[in-house]
Amino acid sequence: MFLLVMVFLGALTAGGLSYTYVRYVREARDLQYQTTVINRNRTMFQNLANDAAAYGQQNPAIRPILERVGIRMQQQDAAGGANQ
Amino acid sequence: MESSERVTPPQYQSSQAEADDLRAAYQSLRSLMNGTLVALVILTGSLSVFLLREVSLVRAQVHQLNEYVVNYEANSVPIMREFRASLIEFSKVHPDFNQVLAKYFNPTNYSDSAKVAPAPPSSGAPAARMPELPEK
C-alpha cells in the first residue's frame, strides 16, 4: 500500500512538472521569437543610422538629429551603436 | 491401522500440491509486484528530479529573455520612435532623403508618425523594411 501511494504521488508530481515544463518551454519559444525580432530591429536601425550618417556627409542638416539620438544611444546603449 | 492413517488419499495429495503451487505462485507474483512498484517509484522519482531541473533551467531562461524584452521596450523603442519621427520630419523638408528612408519604411506610412511600418514576412522578403515596434 505504501509503495502504491508512493507511485501515485510520484506520477502526480511528474505530471505536474511536465505540464509546468511544457508551459515554460512555450513561453521561452515565444520570447526567443521576440528576441529575434528585436535583434532584427536593432540591426535595421543601425543600418538606417549608417545610411543617415552617410547622407549627412552631403547634407549636414541631418547631423543634429543624429547627434541627438547618438548621444542618447551612447547613454542607453540602444539601437546598437547607431551613433556612427 | 497405522498404515491406513499414514496413507493419504490421492485426491488430497493432488489438492495439497495445487495449494503449494498456488502459494508459490502468489509469493512470486507478490515479489514481482513489489519489485515493479519499487522500480516505478525509482522511475517517477528520477523523472521528477529531471523535470525539476529542466523547469528551473527553462524558468531562468524565460526570466532572462523577459528582462531583455522589457529592457528593449523601455529603453530602445522610445529612441527608435523618436529617431524615426525626426527622420520623417526631416524628409519632409529635404525630399532627397526619402530615397534613404524608403529603404526602411513604407512610404505610405510617412504621414502617420504614430504608427510604424509592419514587419516584413520573414521568408523571401527582398526589400528590407523597418520591422514593427510595439505600441506603448
Backbone of each chain as ProteinMPNN parsed JSONL, in Angstrom:
{"seq_chain_A": "MFLLVMVFLGALTAGGLSYTYVRYVREARDLQYQTTVINRNRTMFQNLANDAAAYGQQNPAIRPILERVGIRMQQQDAAGGANQ", "coords_chain_A": {"N_chain_A": [[0.834, -1.215, 0.0], [1.93, 1.171, 0.816], [3.899, 1.477, -1.138], [2.296, 1.726, -3.364], [1.04, 4.181, -2.846], [3.286, 5.791, -2.933], [4.041, 5.525, -5.617], [1.811, 6.635, -6.843], [1.937, 9.281, -5.891], [4.395, 10.032, -6.968], [3.882, 9.823, -9.716], [1.957, 11.788, -9.921], [3.435, 14.07, -9.234], [5.36, 14.056, -11.307], [3.679, 14.414, -13.487], [2.617, 16.993, -12.978], [4.966, 18.492, -13.047], [5.722, 18.055, -15.677], [3.704, 19.392, -17.067], [4.206, 22.03, -16.208], [6.755, 22.346, -17.263], [6.291, 22.171, -20.031], [4.737, 24.44, -20.364], [6.518, 26.515, -19.688], [8.461, 26.107, -21.644], [7.052, 26.735, -23.929], [6.561, 29.429, -23.469], [9.188, 30.36, -23.438], [9.876, 29.886, -26.073], [8.235, 31.702, -27.429], [9.317, 34.069, -26.423], [11.885, 33.891, -27.44], [11.385, 34.209, -30.138], [10.494, 36.853, -30.082], [12.873, 38.034, -29.271], [14.451, 37.57, -31.486], [13.147, 39.201, -33.35], [13.629, 41.659, -32.129], [16.421, 41.855, -32.277], [16.665, 41.982, -35.023], [15.342, 44.387, -35.493], [17.105, 46.148, -34.227], [19.399, 45.833, -35.745], [18.497, 46.807, -38.195], [17.871, 49.437, -37.544], [20.395, 50.323, -36.946], [21.558, 50.115, -39.457], [19.992, 52.019, -40.757], [20.791, 54.29, -39.37], [23.453, 54.34, -40.143], [23.177, 54.788, -42.895], [21.909, 57.262, -42.78], [23.943, 58.723, -41.62], [25.805, 58.586, -43.645], [24.414, 60.027, -45.537], [24.504, 62.404, -44.238], [27.011, 63.329, -44.817], [26.68, 64.633, -47.181], [24.577, 66.363, -46.717], [24.609, 68.37, -44.173], [22.527, 69.117, -42.505], [21.162, 67.098, -41.308], [22.635, 66.255, -39.252], [22.224, 67.259, -36.567], [20.02, 65.714, -35.743], [21.08, 63.136, -35.806], [23.136, 63.442, -33.962], [21.736, 64.037, -31.659], [20.185, 61.706, -31.216], [22.259, 59.963, -31.223], [23.769, 60.622, -28.97], [22.0, 59.92, -26.964], [21.798, 57.252, -27.538], [24.353, 56.43, -26.956], [24.296, 56.789, -24.26], [22.279, 55.074, -23.384], [22.7, 52.753, -24.636], [21.269, 51.875, -26.841], [19.669, 50.823, -29.867], [21.883, 49.772, -31.014], [24.561, 51.003, -31.452], [24.114, 53.137, -33.194], [25.175, 55.595, -33.484], [27.047, 56.311, -35.309]], "CA_chain_A": [[0.0, 0.0, 0.0], [2.846, 2.316, 0.873], [4.521, 1.622, -2.447], [1.282, 2.243, -4.291], [0.893, 5.614, -2.58], [4.482, 6.464, -3.437], [3.956, 5.563, -7.083], [0.781, 7.604, -7.198], [2.462, 10.628, -5.65], [5.451, 10.284, -7.951], [3.258, 10.073, -11.014], [1.297, 13.1, -9.835], [4.493, 15.088, -9.287], [5.933, 14.078, -12.652], [2.693, 15.028, -14.376], [2.587, 18.444, -12.75], [6.211, 19.092, -13.535], [5.691, 18.015, -17.141], [2.839, 20.487, -17.511], [4.932, 23.273, -15.989], [7.863, 22.39, -18.212], [5.762, 22.488, -21.37], [4.29, 25.839, -20.337], [7.701, 27.38, -19.726], [9.126, 25.97, -22.95], [6.258, 27.507, -24.885], [6.827, 30.845, -23.205], [10.565, 30.645, -23.875], [9.887, 29.925, -27.54], [7.667, 32.995, -27.822], [10.277, 35.129, -26.109], [13.0, 33.81, -28.38], [10.942, 34.843, -31.382], [10.538, 38.306, -29.849], [14.273, 38.439, -29.237], [14.908, 37.601, -32.877], [12.595, 40.414, -33.951], [14.329, 42.796, -31.527], [17.757, 41.934, -32.87], [16.496, 42.45, -36.406], [15.04, 45.821, -35.403], [18.312, 46.893, -33.877], [20.29, 45.821, -36.912], [17.962, 47.696, -39.227], [18.053, 50.822, -37.098], [21.81, 50.634, -37.104], [21.773, 50.365, -40.888], [19.374, 53.313, -41.058], [21.66, 55.341, -38.834], [24.636, 54.409, -41.004], [22.794, 55.458, -44.144], [21.674, 58.677, -42.477], [25.254, 59.351, -41.417], [26.393, 58.767, -44.976], [23.694, 61.162, -46.14], [24.977, 63.604, -43.545], [28.216, 63.848, -45.466], [26.238, 65.538, -48.244], [23.658, 67.368, -46.172], [24.874, 68.425, -42.713], [21.346, 69.474, -41.722], [20.661, 65.922, -40.579], [23.556, 65.906, -38.157], [21.635, 67.421, -35.215], [19.183, 64.551, -35.41], [21.963, 62.007, -35.5], [23.87, 63.683, -32.713], [20.818, 63.93, -30.524], [19.896, 60.298, -30.975], [23.516, 59.278, -30.942], [24.137, 60.823, -27.562], [21.13, 59.09, -26.129], [22.146, 55.858, -27.758], [25.554, 56.139, -26.184], [23.973, 56.701, -22.836], [21.385, 53.974, -23.023], [23.106, 51.578, -25.374], [20.115, 51.425, -27.61], [19.755, 50.846, -31.319], [23.087, 49.087, -31.454], [25.645, 51.817, -31.963], [23.673, 53.902, -34.347], [25.701, 56.953, -33.39], [28.207, 56.483, -36.171]], "C_chain_A": [[0.863, 1.257, 0.0], [3.486, 2.56, -0.484], [3.536, 2.173, -3.468], [1.086, 3.745, -4.101], [2.094, 6.387, -3.121], [4.461, 6.58, -4.954], [2.943, 6.604, -7.53], [1.279, 9.038, -7.011], [3.556, 10.988, -6.651], [4.878, 10.586, -9.318], [2.589, 11.442, -11.037], [2.325, 14.226, -9.939], [5.075, 15.197, -10.694], [4.96, 14.709, -13.645], [2.63, 16.533, -14.216], [3.825, 19.131, -13.261], [6.258, 19.092, -15.059], [4.842, 19.162, -17.681], [3.556, 21.831, -17.355], [6.066, 23.44, -16.995], [7.372, 22.781, -19.6], [5.344, 23.952, -21.438], [5.487, 26.796, -20.441], [8.415, 27.305, -21.076], [8.374, 26.771, -24.006], [6.509, 29.012, -24.711], [8.225, 31.244, -23.678], [10.636, 30.719, -25.389], [9.316, 31.255, -28.038], [8.665, 34.119, -27.564], [11.488, 35.082, -27.032], [12.628, 34.4, -29.736], [10.967, 36.364, -31.236], [11.97, 38.811, -29.845], [14.851, 38.51, -30.65], [14.414, 38.864, -33.572], [13.334, 41.648, -33.421], [15.714, 42.95, -32.142], [17.684, 42.418, -34.313], [16.192, 43.943, -36.417], [16.3, 46.632, -35.144], [19.281, 46.954, -35.052], [19.794, 46.794, -37.977], [18.074, 49.153, -38.808], [19.515, 51.235, -37.197], [22.124, 50.917, -38.569], [21.177, 51.706, -41.299], [20.255, 54.454, -40.562], [22.923, 55.481, -39.683], [24.322, 55.122, -42.313], [22.546, 56.943, -43.903], [22.999, 59.403, -42.247], [25.953, 59.57, -42.756], [25.717, 59.912, -45.711], [24.153, 62.465, -45.508], [26.271, 64.159, -44.1], [27.856, 64.846, -46.561], [25.401, 66.681, -47.685], [23.831, 67.433, -44.655], [23.648, 68.762, -41.872], [20.813, 68.304, -40.908], [21.51, 65.617, -39.354], [22.971, 66.165, -36.755], [20.76, 66.251, -34.793], [20.053, 63.369, -35.018], [22.685, 62.205, -34.182], [22.954, 63.532, -31.499], [20.521, 62.458, -30.196], [21.165, 59.535, -30.606], [23.953, 59.444, -29.51], [23.28, 59.953, -26.668], [21.44, 57.619, -26.328], [23.408, 55.494, -27.011], [25.219, 55.964, -24.711], [23.208, 55.434, -22.509], [21.682, 52.698, -23.796], [21.935, 50.992, -26.158], [20.418, 51.559, -29.089], [21.12, 50.432, -31.811], [24.119, 49.96, -32.101], [25.291, 52.594, -33.2], [24.227, 55.314, -34.348], [26.904, 57.152, -34.293], [28.0, 57.627, -37.139]], "O_chain_A": [[0.589, 2.241, -0.687], [3.604, 3.701, -0.93], [3.894, 2.982, -4.325], [0.979, 4.492, -5.074], [1.957, 7.473, -3.685], [4.824, 7.618, -5.508], [3.183, 7.359, -8.473], [1.067, 9.896, -7.868], [3.626, 12.124, -7.122], [5.336, 11.501, -10.002], [2.645, 12.16, -12.035], [2.109, 15.212, -10.644], [5.26, 16.298, -11.211], [5.371, 15.45, -14.538], [2.594, 17.267, -15.204], [3.756, 20.216, -13.837], [6.779, 20.029, -15.664], [5.226, 19.824, -18.645], [3.519, 22.668, -18.257], [6.304, 24.534, -17.509], [7.973, 23.626, -20.263], [5.568, 24.623, -22.445], [5.453, 27.765, -21.199], [8.909, 28.31, -21.586], [8.982, 27.406, -24.868], [6.648, 29.753, -25.684], [8.421, 32.32, -24.243], [11.382, 31.533, -25.933], [9.858, 31.86, -28.963], [8.834, 35.013, -28.393], [12.054, 36.123, -27.368], [13.46, 35.018, -30.4], [11.401, 37.076, -32.141], [12.252, 39.895, -30.357], [15.642, 39.399, -30.964], [15.166, 39.519, -34.294], [13.63, 42.57, -34.181], [16.125, 44.058, -32.488], [18.543, 43.174, -34.766], [16.719, 44.681, -37.249], [16.528, 47.669, -35.766], [19.899, 47.986, -35.317], [20.584, 47.517, -38.585], [18.347, 50.016, -39.643], [19.818, 52.388, -37.505], [22.866, 51.847, -38.883], [21.77, 52.443, -42.086], [20.439, 55.457, -41.252], [23.407, 56.589, -39.917], [25.099, 55.954, -42.782], [22.925, 57.782, -44.72], [23.155, 60.561, -42.635], [26.603, 60.592, -42.977], [26.37, 60.676, -46.423], [24.186, 63.506, -46.165], [26.595, 65.327, -43.881], [28.609, 65.778, -46.841], [25.51, 67.823, -48.132], [23.249, 66.622, -43.934], [23.716, 68.701, -40.645], [20.094, 68.501, -39.928], [21.126, 64.803, -38.515], [23.201, 65.369, -35.844], [20.76, 65.849, -33.629], [19.793, 62.69, -34.025], [22.832, 61.276, -33.389], [23.338, 62.983, -30.466], [20.6, 62.038, -29.042], [21.149, 58.604, -29.801], [24.456, 58.501, -28.899], [23.773, 59.326, -25.73], [21.352, 56.828, -25.388], [23.532, 54.385, -26.491], [25.778, 55.115, -24.018], [23.453, 54.794, -21.486], [20.999, 51.687, -23.632], [21.666, 49.791, -26.129], [21.304, 52.309, -29.499], [21.47, 50.729, -32.953], [24.527, 49.677, -33.228], [26.08, 52.692, -34.14], [23.788, 56.148, -35.14], [27.701, 58.064, -34.071], [28.881, 57.919, -37.948]]}, "seq_chain_B": "MESSERVTPPQYQSSQAEADDLRAAYQSLRSLMNGTLVALVILTGSLSVFLLREVSLVRAQVHQLNEYVVNYEANSVPIMREFRASLIEFSKVHPDFNQVLAKYFNPTNYSDSAKVAPAPPSSGAPAARMPELPEK", "coords_chain_B": {"N_chain_B": [[-3.756, -50.415, 11.086], [-2.25, -48.126, 11.617], [-0.904, -47.935, 9.274], [-2.94, -47.35, 7.585], [-3.587, -44.746, 8.414], [-1.363, -43.301, 7.754], [-1.362, -43.308, 5.064], [-2.246, -41.129, 2.561], [-5.026, -39.923, 0.828], [-5.193, -39.954, -2.767], [-6.52, -37.833, -3.927], [-6.387, -35.845, -1.985], [-3.635, -35.468, -1.877], [-3.231, -34.378, -4.365], [-4.667, -31.948, -4.233], [-3.244, -30.707, -2.226], [-0.77, -30.351, -3.438], [-1.512, -28.581, -5.441], [-2.259, -26.411, -3.91], [0.201, -25.752, -2.777], [1.542, -25.05, -5.104], [-0.008, -22.865, -5.883], [0.457, -21.194, -3.711], [3.156, -20.72, -3.97], [3.135, -19.477, -6.449], [1.681, -17.226, -5.821], [3.38, -15.986, -3.976], [5.522, -15.487, -5.638], [4.33, -13.778, -7.479], [3.683, -11.691, -5.812], [6.185, -10.828, -5.01], [7.101, -10.004, -7.472], [5.328, -7.938, -8.011], [5.953, -6.17, -5.944], [8.579, -5.602, -6.627], [8.138, -4.362, -9.09], [6.706, -2.111, -8.285], [8.609, -0.812, -6.698], [10.479, -0.265, -8.691], [8.943, 1.48, -10.228], [8.593, 3.579, -8.437], [11.233, 4.45, -8.215], [11.634, 5.192, -10.856], [9.684, 7.234, -11.315], [10.568, 9.026, -9.413], [13.132, 9.68, -10.363], [12.402, 10.81, -12.811], [10.938, 13.0, -11.903], [12.925, 14.479, -10.602], [14.587, 15.065, -12.773], [12.795, 16.562, -14.381], [12.34, 18.656, -12.654], [14.817, 19.949, -12.588], [15.017, 20.693, -15.289], [12.821, 22.393, -15.501], [13.604, 24.454, -13.793], [15.812, 25.409, -15.186], [14.676, 26.274, -17.641], [12.943, 28.148, -16.657], [14.694, 30.058, -15.657], [15.809, 30.856, -18.065], [13.581, 31.947, -19.342], [13.077, 34.069, -17.63], [15.373, 35.605, -18.069], [15.153, 36.224, -20.824], [12.786, 37.628, -20.737], [13.482, 39.877, -19.273], [15.237, 41.021, -21.088], [13.527, 41.669, -23.222], [11.769, 43.44, -21.962], [13.539, 45.452, -21.236], [14.305, 46.312, -23.756], [11.88, 47.313, -24.739], [11.449, 49.356, -22.951], [13.661, 51.076, -23.097], [14.914, 51.173, -25.693], [12.912, 51.29, -27.663], [11.473, 53.826, -27.402], [13.521, 55.591, -28.204], [14.006, 54.731, -30.796], [11.548, 55.299, -31.933], [11.47, 58.082, -31.713], [13.685, 58.756, -33.236], [12.906, 57.798, -35.712], [10.61, 59.395, -36.175], [11.828, 61.89, -36.222], [13.435, 61.65, -38.485], [11.514, 61.325, -40.441], [10.201, 63.751, -40.315], [12.347, 65.3, -41.09], [12.673, 64.406, -43.698], [10.505, 65.524, -44.904], [11.201, 68.146, -45.193], [13.545, 67.896, -46.597], [13.387, 66.429, -49.389], [15.072, 64.736, -50.813], [16.054, 62.933, -49.045], [14.217, 61.004, -48.866], [14.81, 58.83, -50.43], [16.654, 57.388, -48.974], [15.142, 56.88, -46.719], [13.063, 55.393, -47.719], [14.091, 52.908, -48.022], [13.767, 51.694, -45.637], [11.324, 52.286, -44.451], [7.856, 52.022, -45.112], [6.639, 54.022, -47.609], [3.978, 54.876, -47.58], [3.354, 55.15, -44.981], [4.427, 57.413, -44.019], [2.987, 59.68, -43.439], [1.65, 59.206, -41.1], [2.952, 59.423, -38.208], [2.687, 58.234, -35.812], [2.376, 55.58, -36.065], [4.107, 52.61, -36.95], [5.787, 51.051, -39.623], [4.636, 47.836, -40.652], [6.097, 44.642, -39.835], [8.168, 42.935, -42.177], [7.402, 39.938, -44.065], [9.009, 36.991, -42.918], [10.16, 35.205, -44.643], [11.713, 35.262, -47.725], [11.626, 38.03, -48.284], [12.402, 40.594, -50.289], [13.031, 43.354, -50.117], [14.298, 45.34, -47.546], [12.468, 46.372, -44.838], [11.496, 48.573, -42.201], [11.011, 46.87, -39.264], [8.205, 45.999, -37.136], [7.355, 47.928, -34.263], [6.673, 47.658, -30.864], [3.639, 48.978, -29.609], [3.091, 51.603, -27.235]], "CA_chain_B": [[-4.428, -49.154, 11.392], [-1.296, -47.024, 11.42], [-0.594, -47.775, 7.85], [-4.068, -46.693, 6.91], [-3.566, -43.311, 8.723], [-0.271, -42.634, 7.035], [-1.651, -43.192, 3.631], [-3.151, -40.032, 2.225], [-5.726, -40.199, -0.429], [-4.6, -39.276, -3.937], [-7.179, -36.538, -4.175], [-5.831, -34.88, -1.033], [-2.283, -35.164, -2.331], [-3.322, -33.502, -5.531], [-5.073, -30.595, -3.826], [-2.133, -30.131, -1.458], [0.232, -29.891, -4.413], [-2.048, -27.389, -6.097], [-2.175, -25.306, -2.954], [1.606, -25.35, -2.706], [1.851, -24.315, -6.347], [-0.664, -21.546, -5.827], [1.148, -20.363, -2.718], [4.43, -20.3, -4.569], [2.835, -18.5, -7.499], [1.272, -15.989, -5.148], [4.579, -15.33, -3.439], [6.293, -14.979, -6.783], [3.609, -12.62, -8.019], [3.795, -10.607, -4.843], [7.539, -10.285, -5.134], [7.178, -9.289, -8.748], [4.565, -6.688, -7.852], [6.75, -5.262, -5.106], [9.718, -5.133, -7.438], [7.645, -3.408, -10.087], [6.361, -0.854, -7.608], [9.862, -0.137, -6.33], [11.043, 0.282, -9.929], [8.134, 2.635, -10.617], [8.921, 4.677, -7.52], [12.544, 4.985, -8.632], [11.47, 5.844, -12.167], [8.977, 8.506, -11.18], [11.436, 9.946, -8.671], [14.163, 10.186, -11.275], [11.746, 11.708, -13.776], [10.592, 14.244, -11.209], [14.16, 15.25, -10.392], [14.992, 15.575, -14.087], [11.884, 17.627, -14.789], [12.546, 19.804, -11.767], [15.999, 20.666, -13.063], [14.692, 21.307, -16.579], [11.907, 23.516, -15.262], [14.357, 25.583, -13.232], [16.642, 25.971, -16.254], [13.837, 26.998, -18.599], [12.398, 29.326, -15.969], [15.751, 31.079, -15.653], [15.933, 31.382, -19.43], [12.42, 32.809, -19.572], [13.291, 35.302, -16.86], [16.404, 36.388, -18.748], [14.602, 36.755, -22.073], [11.764, 38.612, -20.385], [14.192, 41.116, -18.916], [15.783, 41.586, -22.33], [12.425, 42.276, -23.975], [11.276, 44.599, -21.207], [14.558, 46.493, -21.358], [14.207, 46.845, -25.124], [10.668, 48.129, -24.885], [11.508, 50.536, -22.087], [14.755, 51.981, -23.422], [15.26, 51.31, -27.106], [11.77, 51.622, -28.514], [11.236, 55.289, -27.481], [14.571, 56.237, -29.005], [13.759, 54.382, -32.196], [10.377, 56.06, -32.388], [11.845, 59.489, -31.856], [14.6, 58.827, -34.372], [12.107, 57.619, -36.925], [9.776, 60.58, -36.362], [12.7, 63.001, -36.623], [13.862, 61.446, -39.872], [10.36, 61.566, -41.318], [10.052, 65.212, -40.374], [13.458, 65.816, -41.892], [12.457, 64.077, -45.111], [9.506, 66.435, -45.461], [11.92, 69.368, -45.568], [14.565, 67.514, -47.571], [12.803, 65.256, -50.078], [16.068, 63.783, -51.322], [16.304, 61.918, -48.023], [13.208, 59.94, -48.997], [15.424, 57.631, -51.015], [17.228, 56.616, -47.864], [14.082, 56.458, -45.799], [12.206, 54.394, -48.365], [14.684, 51.573, -47.864], [13.451, 51.136, -44.32], [9.927, 52.496, -44.074], [6.887, 52.064, -46.188], [6.331, 55.446, -47.828], [2.584, 55.219, -47.278], [3.205, 55.391, -43.544], [5.141, 58.618, -43.606], [2.095, 60.725, -42.931], [1.214, 58.874, -39.747], [4.184, 59.131, -37.481], [2.422, 57.485, -34.583], [2.431, 54.154, -36.337], [5.346, 52.153, -37.557], [5.503, 50.096, -40.677], [4.613, 46.464, -40.141], [7.279, 43.835, -40.124], [8.05, 42.177, -43.422], [7.397, 38.487, -43.853], [10.378, 36.547, -42.642], [10.728, 34.387, -45.721], [11.697, 35.76, -49.086], [11.335, 39.452, -48.42], [13.571, 41.14, -50.963], [13.377, 44.693, -49.669], [14.308, 45.452, -46.092], [11.614, 47.414, -44.285], [11.636, 48.659, -40.753], [10.043, 45.975, -38.633], [7.243, 46.602, -36.225], [7.755, 48.275, -32.909], [5.488, 47.536, -30.005], [2.991, 50.209, -29.179], [3.161, 51.827, -25.787]], "C_chain_B": [[-3.525, -47.949, 11.162], [-1.005, -46.78, 9.95], [-1.737, -47.098, 7.112], [-4.101, -45.186, 7.2], [-2.49, -42.574, 7.944], [-0.591, -42.425, 5.565], [-2.642, -42.053, 3.405], [-3.823, -40.33, 0.9], [-5.096, -39.408, -1.585], [-5.233, -37.91, -4.225], [-6.62, -35.451, -3.264], [-4.416, -34.471, -1.432], [-2.31, -34.173, -3.49], [-3.691, -32.075, -5.127], [-3.99, -29.92, -3.0], [-1.052, -29.599, -2.398], [-0.235, -28.636, -5.125], [-1.957, -26.167, -5.187], [-0.748, -24.821, -2.817], [2.002, -24.561, -3.948], [1.245, -22.921, -6.328], [0.039, -20.62, -4.851], [2.474, -19.833, -3.292], [4.196, -19.251, -5.659], [2.428, -17.159, -6.893], [2.483, -15.226, -4.595], [5.417, -14.727, -4.568], [5.647, -13.72, -7.36], [3.717, -11.41, -7.089], [5.184, -9.966, -4.899], [7.688, -9.474, -6.413], [6.476, -7.941, -8.666], [5.353, -5.682, -7.016], [7.939, -4.714, -5.89], [9.292, -4.117, -8.46], [7.31, -2.063, -9.452], [7.615, -0.084, -7.189], [10.493, 0.486, -7.573], [10.27, 1.516, -10.372], [8.415, 3.837, -9.72], [10.25, 5.315, -7.915], [12.407, 5.755, -9.952], [10.781, 7.199, -12.041], [9.804, 9.515, -10.387], [12.502, 10.541, -9.556], [13.562, 11.162, -12.283], [11.388, 13.047, -13.139], [11.825, 15.11, -10.989], [14.626, 15.862, -11.711], [14.107, 16.74, -14.523], [12.051, 18.873, -13.929], [13.747, 20.63, -12.224], [15.715, 21.367, -14.391], [13.792, 22.526, -16.394], [12.672, 24.711, -14.709], [15.236, 26.225, -14.294], [15.81, 26.815, -17.213], [13.256, 28.249, -17.952], [13.443, 30.443, -15.9], [15.919, 31.693, -17.034], [14.777, 32.33, -19.758], [12.591, 34.142, -18.845], [14.304, 36.208, -17.558], [15.855, 37.02, -20.036], [13.556, 37.83, -21.793], [12.407, 39.952, -20.017], [14.726, 41.812, -20.157], [14.686, 42.315, -23.109], [11.911, 43.527, -23.268], [12.26, 45.763, -21.309], [14.516, 47.132, -22.745], [12.996, 47.77, -25.258], [10.745, 49.412, -24.062], [12.542, 51.544, -22.568], [14.923, 52.217, -24.923], [14.09, 51.799, -27.955], [11.477, 53.127, -28.535], [12.279, 56.014, -28.312], [14.35, 55.951, -30.484], [12.573, 55.167, -32.749], [10.74, 57.516, -32.639], [12.752, 59.67, -33.07], [13.829, 58.733, -35.688], [11.264, 58.868, -37.209], [10.629, 61.77, -36.81], [13.12, 62.868, -38.081], [12.711, 61.699, -40.843], [10.097, 63.064, -41.443], [11.148, 65.829, -41.237], [13.219, 65.563, -43.378], [11.386, 64.954, -45.724], [10.162, 67.73, -45.918], [12.943, 69.074, -46.661], [14.084, 66.254, -48.293], [13.84, 64.282, -50.613], [16.391, 62.691, -50.293], [15.295, 60.769, -48.105], [13.788, 58.672, -49.594], [16.018, 56.737, -49.925], [16.122, 56.041, -46.997], [13.221, 55.345, -46.396], [12.787, 52.991, -48.282], [14.207, 50.9, -46.589], [11.984, 51.265, -43.936], [9.062, 52.473, -45.315], [6.48, 53.514, -46.417], [4.898, 55.826, -47.511], [2.387, 55.523, -45.796], [3.888, 56.671, -43.09], [4.22, 59.608, -42.917], [1.686, 60.46, -41.485], [2.429, 58.466, -38.93], [3.945, 58.353, -36.204], [2.53, 55.984, -34.809], [3.741, 53.833, -37.047], [4.991, 51.092, -38.571], [5.525, 48.675, -40.139], [5.853, 45.691, -40.563], [7.1, 43.09, -41.433], [7.938, 40.7, -43.126], [8.806, 37.963, -43.783], [10.993, 35.8, -43.813], [10.584, 35.114, -47.05], [11.312, 37.197, -49.239], [12.533, 40.135, -49.068], [13.998, 42.492, -50.41], [13.279, 44.764, -48.153], [13.457, 46.63, -45.66], [11.796, 47.428, -42.785], [10.598, 47.761, -40.105], [9.191, 46.698, -37.606], [7.879, 46.917, -34.872], [6.522, 48.18, -32.034], [4.939, 48.891, -29.594], [3.088, 50.359, -27.679], [1.848, 51.442, -25.134]], "O_chain_B": [[-3.93, -46.924, 10.614], [-0.881, -45.656, 9.463], [-1.526, -46.37, 6.142], [-4.574, -44.412, 6.368], [-2.652, -41.425, 7.534], [-0.133, -41.474, 4.932], [-3.728, -42.026, 3.984], [-3.237, -40.916, -0.01], [-4.54, -38.329, -1.384], [-4.579, -36.979, -4.693], [-6.406, -34.312, -3.678], [-4.041, -33.302, -1.342], [-1.498, -33.25, -3.561], [-3.102, -31.112, -5.618], [-3.83, -28.701, -3.061], [-0.493, -28.526, -2.172], [0.558, -27.73, -5.384], [-1.632, -25.06, -5.619], [-0.503, -23.617, -2.749], [2.697, -23.549, -3.866], [1.884, -21.937, -6.7], [0.204, -19.428, -5.11], [2.839, -18.671, -3.115], [4.942, -18.279, -5.782], [2.792, -16.097, -7.399], [2.592, -14.007, -4.728], [5.941, -13.618, -4.461], [6.321, -12.741, -7.681], [3.825, -10.268, -7.533], [5.333, -8.745, -4.843], [8.311, -8.412, -6.435], [6.964, -6.936, -9.184], [5.412, -4.496, -7.342], [8.258, -3.527, -5.822], [9.983, -3.123, -8.687], [7.599, -1.009, -10.018], [7.673, 1.14, -7.31], [10.981, 1.616, -7.529], [10.863, 2.489, -10.838], [8.468, 4.973, -10.19], [10.387, 6.538, -7.948], [12.992, 6.824, -10.129], [11.247, 8.193, -12.599], [9.75, 10.716, -10.655], [12.756, 11.745, -9.521], [14.142, 12.21, -12.57], [11.521, 14.098, -13.765], [11.778, 16.327, -11.168], [15.013, 17.029, -11.762], [14.601, 17.772, -14.977], [11.921, 19.999, -14.411], [13.696, 21.86, -12.242], [16.129, 22.509, -14.591], [13.977, 23.555, -17.044], [12.422, 25.849, -15.105], [15.396, 27.446, -14.312], [16.19, 27.934, -17.557], [13.095, 29.28, -18.605], [13.12, 31.62, -16.062], [16.142, 32.897, -17.166], [14.974, 33.378, -20.372], [12.285, 35.204, -19.388], [14.118, 37.423, -17.63], [16.07, 38.203, -20.297], [13.455, 38.817, -22.521], [11.926, 41.016, -20.406], [14.675, 43.037, -20.267], [14.888, 43.429, -23.592], [11.652, 44.547, -23.905], [11.856, 46.917, -21.45], [14.673, 48.345, -22.885], [13.087, 48.862, -25.818], [10.171, 50.433, -24.439], [12.321, 52.75, -22.456], [15.058, 53.36, -25.359], [14.264, 52.623, -28.853], [11.248, 53.668, -29.617], [11.955, 56.95, -29.043], [14.494, 56.841, -31.323], [12.597, 55.636, -33.887], [10.359, 58.1, -33.653], [12.601, 60.624, -33.834], [14.071, 59.484, -36.633], [11.21, 59.342, -38.344], [10.216, 62.555, -37.663], [13.155, 63.852, -38.819], [12.917, 62.225, -41.937], [9.811, 63.575, -42.526], [10.904, 66.756, -42.01], [13.529, 66.411, -44.215], [11.352, 65.119, -46.943], [9.74, 68.339, -46.901], [13.178, 69.902, -47.541], [14.353, 65.139, -47.846], [13.523, 63.115, -50.845], [16.94, 61.646, -50.643], [15.484, 59.711, -47.504], [13.321, 57.57, -49.305], [15.898, 55.513, -49.957], [16.159, 54.878, -46.597], [12.72, 54.475, -45.683], [12.071, 52.003, -48.45], [14.24, 49.674, -46.476], [11.462, 50.446, -43.18], [9.482, 52.852, -46.408], [6.014, 54.17, -45.484], [4.624, 56.985, -47.201], [1.367, 56.091, -45.405], [3.918, 56.972, -41.897], [4.598, 60.28, -41.958], [1.408, 61.396, -40.735], [2.868, 57.317, -38.962], [4.889, 57.866, -35.581], [2.745, 55.215, -33.872], [4.376, 54.695, -37.656], [4.032, 50.337, -38.407], [6.335, 48.345, -39.272], [6.547, 46.046, -41.516], [5.994, 42.66, -41.759], [8.336, 40.25, -42.051], [9.693, 38.429, -44.498], [12.215, 35.766, -43.958], [9.492, 35.523, -47.445], [10.714, 37.561, -50.252], [13.587, 40.239, -48.44], [15.191, 42.751, -50.251], [12.305, 44.306, -47.555], [13.703, 47.763, -46.075], [12.193, 46.434, -42.176], [9.408, 47.897, -40.388], [9.436, 47.855, -37.263], [8.81, 46.249, -34.422], [5.435, 48.589, -32.444], [5.683, 49.818, -29.276], [3.159, 49.375, -26.943], [1.706, 51.558, -23.917]]}, "name": "protein", "num_of_chains": 2, "seq": "MFLLVMVFLGALTAGGLSYTYVRYVREARDLQYQTTVINRNRTMFQNLANDAAAYGQQNPAIRPILERVGIRMQQQDAAGGANQMESSERVTPPQYQSSQAEADDLRAAYQSLRSLMNGTLVALVILTGSLSVFLLREVSLVRAQVHQLNEYVVNYEANSVPIMREFRASLIEFSKVHPDFNQVLAKYFNPTNYSDSAKVAPAPPSSGAPAARMPELPEK"}
